[in-house]
């Protein structure tokens, strides 16, 4: 099936009934594989892997106090930065707003942000204690046990949280926060010499797969919908009869002898790829009321029509009973103007849906990147 292509200032969208892709029209500084925090999280994990290698327990503690700068700048501080950008994340992934009511979302967002940020700072403080004492002290170990328990509990709740009625995964909008929490939890476990992190990483990866499917289910029917709407806009009638006039200025006079009538046509331009505009309202063929059936059948019924209420307006001569003067051309132009406004509103809605689908597809890629990223936490570099 042939695909439809729509160009905007920033994106070129190509889609058919079952496929969709978006490519930058101009150079795009964002991460096309996902979102900008994907690159940030990749750098965090790469830095942690380079800094700690496969070390755990005492060996990891030794590496921490030998290289404090790399940890602070590349891991703890930047993970904290991701947490501080949760509002920006949620704004960027506008498609996720429909998952929850705003008041619920706000409450969850603030709770998760404060909890994870607190745990990040707690683990960072423990790292500072390790550097100071050149080892993981008993006090720090006890603190680390508490922090990891709390962090794991928070992550479990976030991954499992669903709307009781709709069963929507309410943790999905905070998936970047889930990744930061898993990163910190894994490193906390490794510092204690524990291999328990594999379980939470596996849970998060499985949950991301579930969230990917949920997001894909959102856009699959939308792709078919935008494809149908784009085809409708592209095939929309561009030239059709609109009214009858019976003088040289494009007016209609009711008190006249039939025999001098002609059609006023409406001509527009536009498509799904271009805004709709009015071209003109030219004179059309003669329309003889004395041959009403023949004229109406051949010149109106058997030609393309604009949809109601923008279609052909039929006016009958009432001579000599009533005098009516109507500017048929101005009336036609007014209806044409309203029709073009309506078409452009439909086109704007189409472009918003395309951007929406692009956002959700980017989310799906970001979740896939997150799965790969988290997998490196339990794989020796």
C-alpha angles and dihedrals in degrees: 000000000000115000128230120232125204122184123205131172093271107018143039111211120202118184146150134182093296108015137065136179135168127199129183115263090201130022107296119207093198124095105265092197090064133313133326092263089062090068089045093051091046089055091048093054094041089052092047092048092050092045099046105020110187094324121132136180116357094001090055091048089054091053091048096056090043094056111026096150096062092050095048097044102035103034123014098035095042094047087052088051090056090053091051089054096057092112090053091047092053091046091050093050093053091164090070094063092085092062095081142009111269095244092053092045092051092051094048093044094052093044094049093044093051093045097048093041089052092050092048091053091046092054090044089053090051089052088054089051090051091053092048096049097030089232143051103273124211090251092051091046091053090049091047091052090054094045094049092048091052093044093049091049091051092048092048090053092046094050094047100040113122137165106261093222106034098025089224112163100250092185092064097088088057096049093122089055089050089056093051090049093051090049092053093042091051093050090046091053091047091051089056091049092248128139094200091110092083091074097054092043090053091048092050093048091050091047091050088054089052091048091050090056091048091052091046090052088055095057103033094082090038091058090056089045096053090044090055093046092048090052090049092052093045092051096042114133110264101185126036143142115270111171148347125255131184106189137058094257096058097258131136119226117188097201101068139106110259118247106078102071127128136174126257110216131205121221125188138167132210144090141191086290098046133041115258117251138176114251102182147302102242129180114269133199124312115275113204114202089196086068095038101156094046094045096045094045097048101035103035115013096044098047132072114280136205112239123260130305089026097049132104116314113212118213125183126208111248098190124187100002103066136014116223125167117191130174095229094182094051090047090050092049091051093053090044090053092052091047092052090049089052092049093049090049088054090048091050090051089050092052090050090052090049090053089046092053090047090053093051092046089051088050090053090051090047091053089050090051089049091054091052091044095051090047090065090062092072096035117085109239 
